[in-house]
Amino acid sequence: MDIFSKIAAGEIPSYKCAESEKFYAFLDINPLQKGHTLVIPRREVDYVFDMEDVEIGEYMQFAKKVAVAIKRAFPCIKVGMAVLGLEVPHAHIHLIPMQSEKDMLFSNPKLKLSDEEFKDIAAKIFAEFQQL
């Protein structure tokens, strides 16, 4: 079981933003912006484009709902999406609130947030997600 599967299963703590039977969303612990969220399938699959067509469609619909929740919790121009996936062998989407395209540069310094700040951010996104 990889680290993201352990997070989705609750074996490793995370700042949960949203979940369904098939997908899980949680805060990136090295965020570029407040609200930077990772969306993963619960099923272990290394690469997004290895997913079956129906599954990837469901994944994108779940990610869209998470992005709407992020935008409501952290007003921004758009929520950017990045699929990188080299650092962890588990498909994942980065959703990042953006005021400009520079907010999506992974070479930018990462925010240093306290546990309380992470909990507050996750709670705001989770609350918005529940209303959708």
WONORMO-V477179 format. One record per pair of residues at least 12 apart in sequence whose C-alpha atoms are under 7 Angstrom apart, sorted by the first residue. I is the first residue (numbers start at 0). GAP is how many residues later the second one is. D is the distance in whole Angstrom. If there is no record, write none. Layout:
{{I	GAP	D} {I	GAP	D}}
//
This chain:
{{3	86	7} {4	37	6} {4	39	7} {7	16	6} {7	34	6} {13	12	6} {14	12	5} {14	103	7} {14	104	6} {14	107	6} {15	106	6} {16	105	5} {16	106	7} {16	108	5} {16	109	4} {17	48	7} {17	108	6} {17	111	6} {21	19	6} {21	20	5} {22	17	6} {22	18	4} {22	19	5} {23	15	6} {23	16	5} {23	17	6} {23	18	6} {24	12	7} {24	13	5} {24	14	4} {24	15	6} {25	12	5} {25	13	7} {26	95	7} {29	80	6} {29	81	7} {30	79	5} {30	80	6} {31	71	7} {31	76	7} {31	78	5} {31	79	6} {32	63	7} {32	64	7} {32	78	7} {34	35	6} {34	39	7} {34	61	7} {34	62	6} {34	86	6} {35	58	7} {35	59	6} {35	60	5} {35	61	7} {36	57	6} {36	58	5} {36	59	7} {37	54	6} {37	55	6} {37	56	5} {37	57	6} {38	24	6} {38	53	5} {38	54	5} {38	55	7} {39	51	6} {39	52	5} {39	53	7} {40	50	7} {43	46	6} {44	45	5} {44	46	6} {45	43	5} {45	44	4} {45	45	5} {46	43	7} {46	44	5} {47	43	5} {64	64	7} {65	63	6} {66	12	6} {66	28	7} {68	56	5} {68	59	5} {68	60	5} {69	55	5} {70	26	7} {71	56	7} {72	51	6} {72	52	6} {72	55	7} {75	21	6} {75	22	6} {75	23	6} {76	21	6} {76	22	5} {77	19	6} {77	20	5} {78	16	6} {78	17	5} {78	18	4} {78	19	6} {79	15	6} {79	16	5} {79	17	6} {79	18	6} {79	24	7} {80	12	7} {80	13	6} {80	14	5} {80	15	6} {81	12	5} {81	13	7}}
//
